[in-house]
Amino acid sequence: MEDAKAKKRKFKTYPVGYFHIDIAEVRTQEGKLYLFVAIDRTSKFAFTRCMRRRRGASPRTSSEPLSKAVPY
């Protein structure tokens, strides 16, 4: 059993504009979709995009719509 007064860790700090990017497969009644998610670690700005083909769901091909959507 861990000590109740365990040390709390602080999250690492990131500059604004540092995005965590992930791609997930989502199954629906219509078939598979690929969900592209980008979250700014500092501002928590989130960008999502659903695509039918995995080939289009890559950070390289999704960076242009992401850069147009980012307000800073």
N, CA, C and O atoms as CSV, one atom per row, in Angstrom:
chain,resi,resn,atom,element,x,y,z
A,1,MET,N,N,0.841,-1.178,0.000
A,1,MET,CA,C,0.000,0.000,0.000
A,1,MET,C,C,0.886,1.243,0.000
A,1,MET,O,O,1.832,1.352,0.780
A,2,GLU,N,N,0.562,2.165,-0.884
A,2,GLU,CA,C,1.380,3.373,-1.003
A,2,GLU,C,C,1.077,4.352,0.118
A,2,GLU,O,O,-0.022,4.376,0.672
A,3,ASP,N,N,2.061,5.144,0.431
A,3,ASP,CA,C,1.906,6.180,1.446
A,3,ASP,C,C,0.862,7.195,0.987
A,3,ASP,O,O,0.869,7.606,-0.173
A,4,ALA,N,N,-0.018,7.595,1.870
A,4,ALA,CA,C,-1.078,8.550,1.534
A,4,ALA,C,C,-0.515,9.907,1.146
A,4,ALA,O,O,-1.162,10.678,0.436
A,5,LYS,N,N,0.678,10.191,1.608
A,5,LYS,CA,C,1.307,11.476,1.283
A,5,LYS,C,C,2.345,11.330,0.172
A,5,LYS,O,O,3.418,11.932,0.230
A,6,ALA,N,N,2.021,10.537,-0.824
A,6,ALA,CA,C,2.941,10.326,-1.943
A,6,ALA,C,C,3.194,11.652,-2.658
A,6,ALA,O,O,2.327,12.525,-2.699
A,7,LYS,N,N,4.375,11.784,-3.209
A,7,LYS,CA,C,4.732,13.018,-3.912
A,7,LYS,C,C,3.871,13.190,-5.153
A,7,LYS,O,O,3.645,12.243,-5.906
A,8,LYS,N,N,3.401,14.400,-5.353
A,8,LYS,CA,C,2.649,14.713,-6.564
A,8,LYS,C,C,3.632,15.186,-7.620
A,8,LYS,O,O,4.503,16.013,-7.351
A,9,ARG,N,N,3.483,14.655,-8.818
A,9,ARG,CA,C,4.354,15.062,-9.917
A,9,ARG,C,C,3.682,16.161,-10.715
A,9,ARG,O,O,2.466,16.145,-10.906
A,10,LYS,N,N,4.467,17.108,-11.175
A,10,LYS,CA,C,3.955,18.155,-12.054
A,10,LYS,C,C,4.066,17.673,-13.490
A,10,LYS,O,O,4.975,16.923,-13.845
A,11,PHE,N,N,3.115,18.124,-14.312
A,11,PHE,CA,C,3.181,17.809,-15.727
A,11,PHE,C,C,4.322,18.585,-16.361
A,11,PHE,O,O,4.640,19.697,-15.938
A,12,LYS,N,N,4.925,18.006,-17.359
A,12,LYS,CA,C,5.979,18.676,-18.105
A,12,LYS,C,C,5.380,19.886,-18.820
A,12,LYS,O,O,4.257,19.814,-19.320
A,13,THR,N,N,6.105,20.977,-18.872
A,13,THR,CA,C,5.598,22.169,-19.560
A,13,THR,C,C,6.015,22.131,-21.024
A,13,THR,O,O,7.121,21.712,-21.364
A,14,TYR,N,N,5.112,22.573,-21.870
A,14,TYR,CA,C,5.343,22.600,-23.310
A,14,TYR,C,C,5.049,24.003,-23.823
A,14,TYR,O,O,4.229,24.710,-23.237
A,15,PRO,N,N,5.700,24.421,-24.902
A,15,PRO,CA,C,5.360,25.715,-25.499
A,15,PRO,C,C,4.012,25.635,-26.201
A,15,PRO,O,O,3.592,24.557,-26.623
A,16,VAL,N,N,3.337,26.767,-26.325
A,16,VAL,CA,C,2.073,26.802,-27.062
A,16,VAL,C,C,2.351,26.373,-28.489
A,16,VAL,O,O,3.320,26.829,-29.096
A,17,GLY,N,N,1.527,25.513,-29.025
A,17,GLY,CA,C,1.718,25.021,-30.386
A,17,GLY,C,C,2.320,23.628,-30.438
A,17,GLY,O,O,2.515,23.080,-31.523
A,18,TYR,N,N,2.620,23.043,-29.277
A,18,TYR,CA,C,3.141,21.670,-29.232
A,18,TYR,C,C,1.933,20.736,-29.180
A,18,TYR,O,O,1.254,20.645,-28.157
A,19,PHE,N,N,1.673,20.045,-30.286
A,19,PHE,CA,C,0.480,19.210,-30.397
A,19,PHE,C,C,0.793,17.734,-30.165
A,19,PHE,O,O,1.801,17.209,-30.639
A,20,HIS,N,N,-0.100,17.082,-29.423
A,20,HIS,CA,C,-0.084,15.619,-29.314
A,20,HIS,C,C,-1.029,15.147,-30.407
A,20,HIS,O,O,-2.186,15.565,-30.448
A,21,ILE,N,N,-0.551,14.282,-31.293
A,21,ILE,CA,C,-1.332,13.838,-32.444
A,21,ILE,C,C,-1.555,12.336,-32.356
A,21,ILE,O,O,-0.640,11.570,-32.052
A,22,ASP,N,N,-2.794,11.933,-32.629
A,22,ASP,CA,C,-3.137,10.521,-32.571
A,22,ASP,C,C,-4.151,10.195,-33.660
A,22,ASP,O,O,-4.924,11.057,-34.079
A,23,ILE,N,N,-4.142,8.952,-34.111
A,23,ILE,CA,C,-5.104,8.472,-35.100
A,23,ILE,C,C,-5.743,7.212,-34.534
A,23,ILE,O,O,-5.046,6.306,-34.077
A,24,ALA,N,N,-7.075,7.159,-34.566
A,24,ALA,CA,C,-7.797,6.005,-34.037
A,24,ALA,C,C,-8.787,5.499,-35.081
A,24,ALA,O,O,-9.340,6.269,-35.865
A,25,GLU,N,N,-8.993,4.192,-35.068
A,25,GLU,CA,C,-9.978,3.584,-35.955
A,25,GLU,C,C,-11.306,3.536,-35.212
A,25,GLU,O,O,-11.374,3.049,-34.083
A,26,VAL,N,N,-12.363,4.043,-35.845
A,26,VAL,CA,C,-13.691,4.075,-35.252
A,26,VAL,C,C,-14.615,3.248,-36.124
A,26,VAL,O,O,-14.678,3.448,-37.337
A,27,ARG,N,N,-15.325,2.325,-35.514
A,27,ARG,CA,C,-16.273,1.497,-36.268
A,27,ARG,C,C,-17.693,2.009,-36.050
A,27,ARG,O,O,-18.135,2.192,-34.916
A,28,THR,N,N,-18.395,2.237,-37.155
A,28,THR,CA,C,-19.776,2.705,-37.104
A,28,THR,C,C,-20.643,1.734,-37.889
A,28,THR,O,O,-20.139,0.769,-38.464
A,29,GLN,N,N,-21.937,1.985,-37.915
A,29,GLN,CA,C,-22.832,1.132,-38.708
A,29,GLN,C,C,-22.523,1.255,-40.197
A,29,GLN,O,O,-22.744,0.315,-40.960
A,30,GLU,N,N,-22.018,2.400,-40.602
A,30,GLU,CA,C,-21.676,2.618,-42.011
A,30,GLU,C,C,-20.333,2.022,-42.394
A,30,GLU,O,O,-20.022,1.929,-43.582
A,31,GLY,N,N,-19.524,1.615,-41.414
A,31,GLY,CA,C,-18.205,1.055,-41.693
A,31,GLY,C,C,-17.136,1.708,-40.837
A,31,GLY,O,O,-17.432,2.329,-39.816
A,32,LYS,N,N,-15.874,1.560,-41.271
A,32,LYS,CA,C,-14.749,2.120,-40.520
A,32,LYS,C,C,-14.493,3.567,-40.907
A,32,LYS,O,O,-14.615,3.955,-42.069
A,33,LEU,N,N,-14.133,4.356,-39.894
A,33,LEU,CA,C,-13.663,5.714,-40.097
A,33,LEU,C,C,-12.352,5.850,-39.338
A,33,LEU,O,O,-12.091,5.112,-38.388
A,34,TYR,N,N,-11.543,6.790,-39.762
A,34,TYR,CA,C,-10.291,7.060,-39.068
A,34,TYR,C,C,-10.380,8.457,-38.470
A,34,TYR,O,O,-10.622,9.435,-39.177
A,35,LEU,N,N,-10.183,8.536,-37.164
A,35,LEU,CA,C,-10.295,9.779,-36.434
A,35,LEU,C,C,-8.903,10.332,-36.162
A,35,LEU,O,O,-8.093,9.703,-35.481
A,36,PHE,N,N,-8.641,11.508,-36.698
A,36,PHE,CA,C,-7.381,12.217,-36.492
A,36,PHE,C,C,-7.634,13.235,-35.393
A,36,PHE,O,O,-8.553,14.047,-35.505
A,37,VAL,N,N,-6.832,13.206,-34.326
A,37,VAL,CA,C,-6.993,14.112,-33.195
A,37,VAL,C,C,-5.663,14.799,-32.921
A,37,VAL,O,O,-4.621,14.146,-32.865
A,38,ALA,N,N,-5.699,16.110,-32.752
A,38,ALA,CA,C,-4.516,16.883,-32.378
A,38,ALA,C,C,-4.912,17.796,-31.224
A,38,ALA,O,O,-5.871,18.560,-31.336
A,39,ILE,N,N,-4.175,17.721,-30.110
A,39,ILE,CA,C,-4.470,18.532,-28.932
A,39,ILE,C,C,-3.219,19.300,-28.526
A,39,ILE,O,O,-2.156,18.717,-28.315
A,40,ASP,N,N,-3.366,20.614,-28.422
A,40,ASP,CA,C,-2.264,21.456,-27.958
A,40,ASP,C,C,-2.089,21.195,-26.469
A,40,ASP,O,O,-3.036,21.347,-25.697
A,41,ARG,N,N,-0.900,20.808,-26.064
A,41,ARG,CA,C,-0.652,20.435,-24.671
A,41,ARG,C,C,-0.781,21.607,-23.711
A,41,ARG,O,O,-1.069,21.395,-22.533
A,42,THR,N,N,-0.576,22.843,-24.177
A,42,THR,CA,C,-0.633,23.996,-23.283
A,42,THR,C,C,-2.013,24.624,-23.250
A,42,THR,O,O,-2.589,24.792,-22.175
A,43,SER,N,N,-2.554,24.973,-24.409
A,43,SER,CA,C,-3.835,25.678,-24.459
A,43,SER,C,C,-5.033,24.732,-24.426
A,43,SER,O,O,-6.157,25.167,-24.174
A,44,LYS,N,N,-4.805,23.446,-24.676
A,44,LYS,CA,C,-5.858,22.418,-24.744
A,44,LYS,C,C,-6.773,22.606,-25.958
A,44,LYS,O,O,-7.877,22.064,-25.996
A,45,PHE,N,N,-6.311,23.373,-26.943
A,45,PHE,CA,C,-7.043,23.500,-28.199
A,45,PHE,C,C,-7.053,22.134,-28.868
A,45,PHE,O,O,-6.009,21.497,-29.002
A,46,ALA,N,N,-8.231,21.682,-29.289
A,46,ALA,CA,C,-8.344,20.358,-29.911
A,46,ALA,C,C,-8.856,20.481,-31.339
A,46,ALA,O,O,-9.721,21.303,-31.641
A,47,PHE,N,N,-8.306,19.647,-32.205
A,47,PHE,CA,C,-8.701,19.592,-33.607
A,47,PHE,C,C,-8.988,18.134,-33.937
A,47,PHE,O,O,-8.178,17.257,-33.634
A,48,THR,N,N,-10.126,17.871,-34.553
A,48,THR,CA,C,-10.452,16.494,-34.950
A,48,THR,C,C,-10.879,16.486,-36.409
A,48,THR,O,O,-11.369,17.479,-36.948
A,49,ARG,N,N,-10.677,15.346,-37.019
A,49,ARG,CA,C,-11.054,15.161,-38.419
A,49,ARG,C,C,-11.326,13.682,-38.639
A,49,ARG,O,O,-10.499,12.842,-38.286
A,50,CYS,N,N,-12.477,13.354,-39.219
A,50,CYS,CA,C,-12.807,11.965,-39.553
A,50,CYS,C,C,-12.589,11.753,-41.045
A,50,CYS,O,O,-12.964,12.585,-41.872
A,51,MET,N,N,-11.972,10.612,-41.368
A,51,MET,CA,C,-11.707,10.286,-42.767
A,51,MET,C,C,-12.093,8.841,-43.047
A,51,MET,O,O,-12.021,7.989,-42.162
A,52,ARG,N,N,-12.496,8.574,-44.261
A,52,ARG,CA,C,-12.896,7.220,-44.631
A,52,ARG,C,C,-11.699,6.314,-44.915
A,52,ARG,O,O,-11.759,5.108,-44.675
A,53,ARG,N,N,-10.609,6.896,-45.427
A,53,ARG,CA,C,-9.427,6.102,-45.762
A,53,ARG,C,C,-8.281,6.419,-44.833
A,53,ARG,O,O,-8.067,7.579,-44.481
A,54,ARG,N,N,-7.543,5.409,-44.433
A,54,ARG,CA,C,-6.397,5.604,-43.539
A,54,ARG,C,C,-5.280,6.381,-44.233
A,54,ARG,O,O,-4.548,7.134,-43.591
A,55,ARG,N,N,-5.155,6.196,-45.541
A,55,ARG,CA,C,-4.078,6.856,-46.280
A,55,ARG,C,C,-4.128,8.372,-46.086
A,55,ARG,O,O,-3.085,9.022,-46.015
A,56,GLY,N,N,-5.325,8.933,-46.001
A,56,GLY,CA,C,-5.458,10.374,-45.810
A,56,GLY,C,C,-5.328,10.799,-44.364
A,56,GLY,O,O,-5.210,11.989,-44.073
A,57,ALA,N,N,-5.349,9.838,-43.456
A,57,ALA,CA,C,-5.313,10.151,-42.022
A,57,ALA,C,C,-3.891,10.072,-41.497
A,57,ALA,O,O,-3.556,9.169,-40.730
A,58,SER,N,N,-3.070,11.001,-41.902
A,58,SER,CA,C,-1.698,11.026,-41.398
A,58,SER,C,C,-1.367,12.439,-40.948
A,58,SER,O,O,-1.957,13.400,-41.441
A,59,PRO,N,N,-0.437,12.576,-40.026
A,59,PRO,CA,C,-0.067,13.923,-39.589
A,59,PRO,C,C,0.380,14.825,-40.734
A,59,PRO,O,O,0.122,16.028,-40.712
A,60,ARG,N,N,1.038,14.260,-41.720
A,60,ARG,CA,C,1.522,15.069,-42.845
A,60,ARG,C,C,0.364,15.634,-43.658
A,60,ARG,O,O,0.357,16.824,-43.974
A,61,THR,N,N,-0.622,14.794,-44.005
A,61,THR,CA,C,-1.735,15.268,-44.832
A,61,THR,C,C,-2.751,16.067,-44.033
A,61,THR,O,O,-3.519,16.834,-44.614
A,62,SER,N,N,-2.775,15.908,-42.718
A,62,SER,CA,C,-3.728,16.643,-41.890
A,62,SER,C,C,-3.140,17.903,-41.293
A,62,SER,O,O,-3.858,18.644,-40.624
A,63,SER,N,N,-1.867,18.176,-41.506
A,63,SER,CA,C,-1.240,19.350,-40.905
A,63,SER,C,C,-1.735,20.644,-41.531
A,63,SER,O,O,-1.824,21.654,-40.832
A,64,GLU,N,N,-2.058,20.655,-42.810
A,64,GLU,CA,C,-2.545,21.881,-43.426
A,64,GLU,C,C,-3.904,22.293,-42.865
A,64,GLU,O,O,-4.062,23.451,-42.479
A,65,PRO,N,N,-4.911,21.384,-42.802
A,65,PRO,CA,C,-6.183,21.784,-42.174
A,65,PRO,C,C,-6.007,22.149,-40.704
A,65,PRO,O,O,-6.704,23.028,-40.197
A,66,LEU,N,N,-5.088,21.485,-40.020
A,66,LEU,CA,C,-4.815,21.807,-38.620
A,66,LEU,C,C,-4.238,23.213,-38.504
A,66,LEU,O,O,-4.680,23.990,-37.657
A,67,SER,N,N,-3.266,23.550,-39.335
A,67,SER,CA,C,-2.643,24.879,-39.248
A,67,SER,C,C,-3.644,25.986,-39.609
A,67,SER,O,O,-3.537,27.101,-39.098
A,68,LYS,N,N,-4.609,25.690,-40.480
A,68,LYS,CA,C,-5.644,26.687,-40.807
A,68,LYS,C,C,-6.633,26.846,-39.655
A,68,LYS,O,O,-7.205,27.923,-39.485
A,69,ALA,N,N,-6.842,25.806,-38.871
A,69,ALA,CA,C,-7.825,25.846,-37.774
A,69,ALA,C,C,-7.268,26.456,-36.499
A,69,ALA,O,O,-8.033,26.957,-35.674
A,70,VAL,N,N,-5.957,26.426,-36.319
A,70,VAL,CA,C,-5.346,26.927,-35.091
A,70,VAL,C,C,-5.471,28.445,-35.046
A,70,VAL,O,O,-5.072,29.120,-35.996
A,71,PRO,N,N,-6.021,29.002,-33.954
A,71,PRO,CA,C,-6.235,30.456,-33.895
A,71,PRO,C,C,-4.989,31.269,-33.554
A,71,PRO,O,O,-5.075,32.495,-33.478
A,72,TYR,N,N,-3.827,30.632,-33.344
A,72,TYR,CA,C,-2.606,31.374,-33.000
A,72,TYR,C,C,-1.444,30.937,-33.841
A,72,TYR,O,O,-0.339,31.457,-33.684
